[in-house]
C-alpha cells in the first residue's frame, strides 16, 4: 500500500518549505500577525485547484492538478455535478449520466468517467487506491485481449475497406471503457458496504445473546449504539440499491451513459460530412473547369443525385445499425446493473435480518421485563393480603386495651382463647382471599 501511495501521490517540491519561509516576513510595526492562516493554502483554495488521479483507456495513471472551471469545460459538466464530488459535502450515493461523462458518487469512490479517461479525486483512502489498482489491472488485461482479438479480425477480414469494417460494432461480449470503470466502482461500493454489514453482524449477534442472558445498563447502551449504526448503514445501502434500480427502470438514462457509442456516432457523422464535402468540392471544381453544355449537364446532375441517394441510404443504414447497437448496449448495461443489484440487495437483506433479530431481542426483553413486573405485582398482592390479616390482631388488641373492666379479664385462659380465635379467623380470611385470586385468575396458584 505504501508503494501505491508513493506512485500515485505527486512528489512534494523541495522548494515548498523555502517558499513558505520567504513568504513569511516579521512585521515591522511590532504587531503579531494573524495566527492559523496559511497564505499558500488560501491561494490554492482560491484558484480551486484539486488533485485528480487520471486513468486512461490503456490503464496508465497520473496525478494532475485541475481547477473547477477547467474540469467543467473538459467534461462538459455543470457546477452542481462537480459539487456532488466535493469531499467537504455529504451527498447520498448518485450515478448521473451526462452528455460526455458519467458522474459517480458511491461511498468513497467519487469520480468522473468519460469515453477516454477516469478522473478520480486523489485521496489516501485505501478503497480509492484499491479502485485505481483494480481498474488498471482490468484495463491492461482487457487491452491484451483486445490486441489478440483485433489481430484475428484483421487476418480474417483483410482487404475490406468499407466504413462498416473500419467502425464496426463491437462484439456482444465487449464492454466499453466507461462500463468497465463503472463496474469497478459498483464492485468497490458493494464490497465496502457488504464488508461493513459483515462486521456489524459479527459484533451484533454475540452482543444480543449476552443481552438476553444479562440485562444491564451497559449492554443496553451498546445495543443502542449498534442499532444507530445499523440504521445509518441501512440507509446508505438502500440509497445505492434505489439508485441502481432507478437506472434500470429508465432506458433513456442508460442510453445516455453509453459514451463510446456517442463518440463513435460523432466520428461517423464527421467522417461522412467530410467525404460528402470533399465530393461536392471535387464536383464543383470539375464543373468550373469543364465547358458548359446542355448535353453534358444532365449526366452530371444525375450523378450528383445518385451520389446523394447513396449517401442517404448509407445514413439510413447507419442509423438503423446504431439503433440496434443502442438497444444491445442498453441490454449490456442492464445486465451489468442487475448483477450488482443482486449483490446490494443481498447486503440489504442481511441488514434487514439483523434488524429483525434486534427487534425480536427487544421483544423478548420486554416480555421478560413484563413477566418480572407481573411477579412483583403478585408478590405485592400477597403482602397486602397478609398485612390485612395481621391488622386483625391489631384490632383485637385495640378493643381489649380499652379502659374498662369485663369478667373475661379474670379468666386465666382468656388470653389464649383470644389468640386462637383471632389466628383461626385471620387464616380463614387469608385462604379466602387466595381462593378468590385463583378463581379470578389474578395469580397462578
C-alpha positions as CSV (number, residue, x, y, z in Angstrom):
1,X,0.0,0.0,0.0
2,X,2.9,2.4,0.7
3,X,4.3,1.8,-2.8
4,X,0.9,2.5,-4.3
5,X,0.7,5.8,-2.4
6,X,4.2,6.8,-3.5
7,X,3.4,6.0,-7.1
8,X,0.0,7.8,-7.2
9,X,0.7,10.9,-5.0
10,X,2.6,13.7,-6.6
11,X,6.2,14.4,-5.2
12,X,6.5,17.2,-2.8
13,X,8.6,20.0,-4.3
14,X,11.8,20.7,-2.4
15,X,11.3,24.5,-2.7
16,X,7.9,24.4,-0.9
17,X,9.4,24.9,2.6
18,X,11.8,27.6,1.3
19,X,8.9,29.4,-0.4
20,X,6.9,29.3,2.8
21,X,9.8,30.7,4.8
22,X,10.3,33.5,2.2
23,X,6.6,34.4,2.1
24,X,6.6,35.0,5.8
25,X,8.2,38.2,7.0
26,X,8.0,39.5,10.5
27,X,6.0,42.8,10.7
28,X,8.0,46.0,11.3
29,X,5.2,47.6,13.3
30,X,5.7,45.1,16.1
31,X,2.1,43.7,15.9
32,X,1.6,40.0,15.8
33,X,0.3,38.5,12.5
34,X,-2.9,36.5,12.2
35,X,-2.4,33.1,13.7
36,X,-3.6,29.9,11.9
37,X,-3.8,31.3,8.4
38,X,-1.9,29.6,5.6
39,X,-1.3,32.1,2.7
40,X,-0.3,29.4,0.2
41,X,-3.3,27.3,1.2
42,X,-5.6,30.3,0.6
43,X,-4.1,31.0,-2.8
44,X,-4.5,27.4,-3.8
45,X,-8.0,27.3,-2.4
46,X,-8.9,30.5,-4.2
47,X,-7.7,29.1,-7.5
48,X,-9.8,26.0,-6.9
49,X,-7.0,23.6,-7.8
50,X,-7.7,20.0,-6.9
51,X,-5.6,16.8,-7.2
52,X,-7.1,14.2,-9.5
53,X,-6.0,10.8,-10.5
54,X,-6.4,10.3,-14.2
55,X,-6.6,6.7,-15.6
56,X,-6.8,6.4,-19.4
57,X,-8.1,3.5,-21.5
58,X,-4.7,1.8,-21.5
59,X,-4.5,1.6,-17.7
60,X,-1.9,4.3,-17.3
61,X,-2.4,6.6,-14.4
62,X,-1.1,10.1,-13.5
63,X,-1.8,12.8,-10.9
64,X,-3.0,16.1,-12.3
65,X,-3.9,19.5,-10.8
66,X,-7.1,20.9,-12.4
67,X,-9.3,23.7,-11.3
68,X,-13.1,23.6,-11.2
69,X,-13.8,25.5,-14.3
70,X,-11.3,23.6,-16.4
71,X,-12.9,20.4,-15.3
72,X,-16.3,21.7,-16.2
73,X,-15.1,22.6,-19.7
74,X,-13.2,19.4,-20.1
75,X,-16.1,17.1,-19.2
76,X,-19.0,19.4,-20.2
77,X,-20.5,19.2,-16.7
78,X,-22.4,21.8,-14.7
79,X,-21.2,23.1,-11.4
80,X,-23.8,21.2,-9.4
81,X,-22.5,17.8,-10.7
82,X,-18.9,18.7,-9.6
83,X,-20.4,19.7,-6.2
84,X,-21.5,16.1,-5.8
85,X,-17.9,15.0,-5.8
86,X,-16.8,17.6,-3.2
87,X,-15.5,15.8,-0.1
88,X,-16.5,18.7,2.1
89,X,-20.2,18.0,1.4
90,X,-22.0,14.8,2.3
91,X,-24.3,13.7,-0.5
92,X,-26.1,10.4,-0.9
93,X,-24.9,7.9,-3.5
94,X,-25.6,9.1,-7.0
95,X,-24.9,7.9,-10.6
96,X,-25.6,10.6,-13.2
97,X,-25.4,10.1,-17.0
98,X,-24.5,13.3,-18.9
99,X,-23.7,14.1,-22.5
100,X,-20.0,13.4,-22.3
101,X,-19.4,12.0,-18.9
102,X,-20.8,9.8,-16.1
103,X,-20.7,11.3,-12.6
104,X,-20.3,8.6,-9.9
105,X,-20.6,9.2,-6.2
106,X,-20.6,5.8,-4.5
107,X,-19.4,5.9,-0.9
108,X,-15.6,6.6,-1.1
109,X,-15.5,6.4,-4.9
110,X,-16.1,9.8,-6.4
111,X,-15.1,10.0,-10.0
112,X,-15.9,11.3,-13.5
113,X,-16.0,8.7,-16.2
114,X,-15.6,9.7,-19.9
115,X,-15.2,7.7,-23.0
116,X,-11.4,8.1,-22.8
117,X,-10.4,8.5,-19.1
118,X,-11.5,8.3,-15.5
119,X,-10.9,11.3,-13.3
120,X,-10.8,10.3,-9.6
121,X,-10.4,12.7,-6.6
122,X,-7.0,12.0,-5.2
123,X,-7.3,10.5,-1.7
124,X,-5.3,8.5,0.8
125,X,-8.3,6.2,1.4
126,X,-7.4,2.5,0.9
127,X,-10.6,1.9,-1.1
128,X,-9.8,4.7,-3.6
129,X,-6.3,3.2,-4.1
130,X,-7.7,-0.3,-4.5
131,X,-10.2,1.1,-7.1
132,X,-7.3,2.6,-9.1
133,X,-5.2,-0.6,-8.9
134,X,-8.1,-2.8,-9.8
135,X,-9.2,-0.6,-12.8
136,X,-5.6,-0.6,-14.1
137,X,-5.4,-4.3,-13.8
138,X,-8.6,-4.9,-15.7
139,X,-7.8,-2.3,-18.4
140,X,-4.4,-3.8,-19.0
141,X,-5.8,-7.4,-19.1
142,X,-8.6,-6.3,-21.4
143,X,-6.1,-4.4,-23.6
144,X,-4.1,-7.5,-24.2
145,X,-7.2,-9.5,-25.1
146,X,-8.3,-6.8,-27.5
147,X,-5.0,-6.8,-29.3
148,X,-5.2,-10.6,-29.7
149,X,-8.8,-10.2,-31.0
150,X,-8.0,-7.4,-33.3
151,X,-5.2,-9.3,-34.9
152,X,-7.5,-12.3,-35.5
153,X,-10.2,-10.0,-37.0
154,X,-7.6,-8.4,-39.3
155,X,-6.4,-11.8,-40.5
156,X,-10.0,-12.8,-41.3
157,X,-11.1,-9.6,-42.8
158,X,-8.0,-8.4,-44.7
159,X,-8.8,-6.4,-47.8
160,X,-12.1,-4.9,-46.6
161,X,-12.1,-1.1,-46.7
162,X,-15.7,0.0,-46.2
163,X,-16.9,2.1,-43.3
164,X,-18.6,-0.8,-41.7
165,X,-15.3,-2.7,-41.2
166,X,-13.5,0.4,-40.1
167,X,-16.1,1.5,-37.5
168,X,-17.6,-1.9,-36.9
169,X,-19.9,-2.6,-34.0
170,X,-18.4,-4.3,-31.0
171,X,-19.0,-7.9,-30.2
172,X,-21.7,-8.8,-27.6
173,X,-19.1,-9.7,-25.0
174,X,-17.2,-6.4,-25.3
175,X,-17.8,-3.8,-22.6
176,X,-16.9,-0.2,-23.4
177,X,-14.4,1.7,-21.3
178,X,-17.0,3.6,-19.3
179,X,-18.8,0.4,-18.4
180,X,-15.6,-1.2,-17.1
181,X,-14.9,1.8,-14.9
182,X,-18.5,1.9,-13.7
183,X,-18.4,-1.8,-13.0
184,X,-15.2,-1.4,-10.8
185,X,-16.9,1.5,-9.0
186,X,-20.0,-0.6,-8.3
187,X,-18.0,-3.5,-7.2
188,X,-15.9,-1.4,-4.8
189,X,-19.0,0.2,-3.3
190,X,-20.9,-3.1,-3.0
191,X,-17.8,-4.8,-1.5
192,X,-17.3,-1.9,1.0
193,X,-20.9,-2.0,2.2
194,X,-21.0,-5.7,2.4
195,X,-17.9,-5.8,4.5
196,X,-19.4,-3.2,6.8
197,X,-22.5,-5.3,7.1
198,X,-20.5,-8.4,7.8
199,X,-18.5,-6.6,10.6
200,X,-21.8,-5.4,12.1
201,X,-23.2,-8.9,12.1
202,X,-20.1,-10.3,13.8
203,X,-20.4,-7.7,16.5
204,X,-24.2,-7.7,16.9
205,X,-25.1,-11.4,17.4
206,X,-22.8,-12.1,20.5
207,X,-23.9,-8.8,22.0
208,X,-27.6,-9.5,21.6
209,X,-27.1,-13.0,23.0
210,X,-25.4,-11.5,26.0
211,X,-28.2,-9.0,26.5
212,X,-30.8,-11.8,26.6
213,X,-28.9,-13.6,29.3
214,X,-28.0,-10.5,31.3
215,X,-30.0,-7.3,31.1
216,X,-27.8,-4.4,32.2
217,X,-27.4,-0.7,31.5
218,X,-24.0,-1.3,29.8
219,X,-25.4,-3.9,27.4
220,X,-28.5,-1.8,26.7
221,X,-26.2,1.2,25.8
222,X,-24.1,-1.0,23.5
223,X,-27.2,-2.3,21.7
224,X,-28.5,1.3,21.3
225,X,-25.2,2.3,19.6
226,X,-25.3,-0.8,17.5
227,X,-28.8,-0.1,16.3
228,X,-28.0,3.5,15.4
229,X,-25.1,2.2,13.2
230,X,-27.4,-0.3,11.7
231,X,-29.9,2.3,10.7
232,X,-27.3,4.5,9.2
233,X,-25.8,1.7,7.2
234,X,-29.2,0.5,6.0
235,X,-30.0,4.0,4.7
236,X,-26.7,4.0,2.7
237,X,-27.3,0.5,1.3
238,X,-30.9,1.4,0.5
239,X,-29.8,4.5,-1.4
240,X,-27.3,2.6,-3.6
241,X,-30.0,0.0,-4.3
242,X,-32.6,2.6,-5.2
243,X,-30.1,4.4,-7.5
244,X,-29.3,1.2,-9.4
245,X,-33.0,0.3,-9.6
246,X,-33.8,3.8,-10.9
247,X,-31.2,3.4,-13.6
248,X,-32.5,0.0,-14.6
249,X,-36.1,1.4,-14.9
250,X,-35.1,4.3,-17.2
251,X,-33.9,3.3,-20.6
252,X,-33.1,6.9,-21.5
253,X,-30.7,7.3,-18.7
254,X,-29.0,4.0,-19.6
255,X,-28.7,5.1,-23.2
256,X,-27.3,8.4,-22.1
257,X,-24.5,6.6,-20.3
258,X,-23.2,4.9,-23.5
259,X,-20.4,7.4,-24.1
260,X,-18.3,5.2,-26.5
261,X,-21.3,4.8,-28.8
262,X,-21.9,8.6,-28.8
263,X,-18.2,9.2,-29.7
264,X,-18.4,6.6,-32.5
265,X,-21.5,8.3,-33.9
266,X,-19.8,11.7,-33.8
267,X,-16.8,10.3,-35.6
268,X,-19.0,8.6,-38.2
269,X,-21.0,11.8,-38.8
270,X,-17.8,13.9,-39.1
271,X,-16.3,11.3,-41.5
272,X,-19.5,11.2,-43.6
273,X,-19.7,15.0,-43.7
274,X,-16.1,15.3,-44.7
275,X,-16.5,12.7,-47.5
276,X,-19.6,14.4,-48.8
277,X,-18.0,17.9,-48.7
278,X,-14.9,16.5,-50.5
279,X,-17.1,15.1,-53.2
280,X,-19.0,18.3,-53.6
281,X,-15.8,20.3,-53.8
282,X,-14.3,17.9,-56.4
283,X,-17.5,18.0,-58.4
284,X,-17.6,21.8,-58.2
285,X,-14.0,22.1,-59.4
286,X,-14.7,19.8,-62.4
287,X,-17.9,21.7,-63.3
288,X,-16.0,25.0,-63.2
289,X,-13.2,23.8,-65.3
290,X,-15.4,21.9,-67.8
291,X,-17.2,23.8,-70.6
292,X,-20.9,24.4,-70.0
293,X,-23.0,22.4,-72.5
294,X,-26.6,21.3,-72.3
295,X,-25.6,17.8,-73.3
296,X,-23.1,17.1,-70.5
297,X,-25.0,18.7,-67.7
298,X,-27.8,16.2,-67.2
299,X,-25.4,13.3,-66.7
300,X,-23.6,15.4,-64.1
301,X,-26.8,16.2,-62.3
302,X,-27.9,12.6,-62.4
303,X,-24.5,11.6,-61.0
304,X,-24.9,14.1,-58.1
305,X,-28.4,12.9,-57.4
306,X,-27.2,9.3,-57.4
307,X,-24.3,10.1,-55.0
308,X,-26.7,11.9,-52.7
309,X,-29.1,8.9,-52.7
310,X,-26.3,6.6,-51.9
311,X,-25.3,8.9,-49.0
312,X,-28.8,8.9,-47.8
313,X,-29.1,5.1,-47.9
314,X,-25.8,4.8,-46.1
315,X,-27.0,7.2,-43.5
316,X,-30.3,5.3,-43.0
317,X,-28.4,2.0,-42.7
318,X,-26.0,3.6,-40.2
319,X,-29.0,4.9,-38.2
320,X,-30.7,1.5,-38.1
321,X,-27.4,-0.2,-37.1
322,X,-26.9,2.5,-34.4
323,X,-30.4,1.9,-33.0
324,X,-29.8,-1.8,-32.8
325,X,-26.4,-1.2,-31.2
326,X,-28.1,1.2,-28.7
327,X,-30.6,-1.5,-27.7
328,X,-27.9,-4.0,-27.4
329,X,-25.8,-1.7,-25.3
330,X,-28.7,-0.9,-23.1
331,X,-29.2,-4.6,-22.5
332,X,-25.5,-5.0,-21.7
333,X,-25.7,-2.1,-19.1
334,X,-28.9,-3.5,-17.7
335,X,-27.3,-6.9,-17.2
336,X,-24.3,-5.2,-15.5
337,X,-26.6,-3.3,-13.2
338,X,-28.7,-6.4,-12.5
339,X,-25.7,-8.3,-11.3
340,X,-24.7,-5.6,-8.7
341,X,-28.4,-5.0,-7.9
342,X,-28.5,-8.6,-6.7
343,X,-25.3,-8.1,-4.6
344,X,-26.6,-4.9,-2.9
345,X,-30.0,-6.4,-2.4
346,X,-28.3,-9.4,-0.6
347,X,-26.5,-6.9,1.6
348,X,-29.8,-5.2,2.3
349,X,-31.4,-8.5,3.2
350,X,-28.6,-9.1,5.7
351,X,-29.2,-5.8,7.4
352,X,-32.9,-6.4,7.4
353,X,-32.4,-9.8,9.0
354,X,-30.1,-8.3,11.6
355,X,-32.7,-5.6,12.3
356,X,-35.4,-8.2,12.7
357,X,-33.2,-10.1,15.1
358,X,-32.6,-6.9,17.2
359,X,-36.4,-6.3,17.2
360,X,-37.0,-9.9,18.3
361,X,-34.4,-9.5,21.0
362,X,-36.1,-6.3,22.2
363,X,-39.5,-8.0,22.2
364,X,-38.0,-10.9,24.2
365,X,-36.5,-8.5,26.7
366,X,-39.8,-6.6,27.0
367,X,-41.6,-9.9,27.7
368,X,-39.0,-10.8,30.3
369,X,-39.5,-7.4,32.0
370,X,-43.3,-7.8,31.9
371,X,-43.0,-11.2,33.5
372,X,-40.9,-9.8,36.3
373,X,-43.2,-6.9,36.7
374,X,-46.2,-9.3,37.0
375,X,-44.4,-11.4,39.6
376,X,-43.7,-8.2,41.6
377,X,-47.4,-7.3,41.4
378,X,-48.4,-10.8,42.6
379,X,-46.0,-10.6,45.4
380,X,-47.2,-7.2,46.4
381,X,-50.8,-8.5,46.4
382,X,-49.8,-11.4,48.7
383,X,-48.1,-8.9,51.1
384,X,-51.2,-6.7,51.1
385,X,-53.4,-9.6,51.9
386,X,-51.0,-10.8,54.8
387,X,-50.9,-7.2,56.1
388,X,-54.7,-7.2,56.2
389,X,-54.8,-10.4,58.2
390,X,-52.2,-9.1,60.6
391,X,-54.2,-6.0,61.1
392,X,-57.0,-8.1,62.6
393,X,-54.7,-8.8,65.6
394,X,-54.2,-5.1,66.0
395,X,-58.0,-4.5,66.0
396,X,-58.5,-7.2,68.7
397,X,-55.6,-5.8,70.8
398,X,-57.1,-2.3,70.5
399,X,-60.5,-3.5,71.7
400,X,-59.2,-5.3,74.7
401,X,-56.9,-2.4,75.5
402,X,-59.8,-0.2,76.4
403,X,-60.0,1.2,79.9
404,X,-63.0,-0.8,81.2
405,X,-63.4,-4.0,83.1
406,X,-65.1,-7.2,81.9
407,X,-65.4,-10.6,83.6
408,X,-63.2,-12.2,80.8
409,X,-60.2,-10.4,82.3
410,X,-60.5,-12.6,85.4
411,X,-60.4,-15.9,83.5
412,X,-56.8,-17.4,83.4
413,X,-57.2,-19.0,79.8
414,X,-59.0,-16.0,78.3
415,X,-55.9,-14.6,76.6
416,X,-55.1,-17.9,75.0
417,X,-58.6,-18.3,73.5
418,X,-58.5,-14.8,72.2
419,X,-55.2,-15.6,70.3
420,X,-56.6,-18.9,69.0
421,X,-59.8,-17.4,67.8
422,X,-58.1,-14.4,66.2
423,X,-55.5,-16.6,64.5
424,X,-58.1,-19.0,63.0
425,X,-60.2,-16.1,61.8
426,X,-57.2,-14.5,60.1
427,X,-56.2,-17.8,58.4
428,X,-59.7,-18.3,57.2
429,X,-59.8,-14.8,55.7
430,X,-56.3,-15.2,54.1
431,X,-57.2,-18.5,52.4
432,X,-60.5,-17.0,51.3
433,X,-58.5,-14.3,49.6
434,X,-56.2,-16.8,47.9
435,X,-59.2,-18.8,46.6
436,X,-60.7,-15.6,45.3
437,X,-57.4,-14.7,43.4
438,X,-57.3,-18.2,41.9
439,X,-60.9,-18.1,41.0
440,X,-60.4,-14.8,39.2
441,X,-57.1,-15.9,37.7
442,X,-55.2,-13.0,39.2
443,X,-52.2,-15.2,40.0
444,X,-51.1,-18.8,39.3
445,X,-51.6,-20.8,42.4
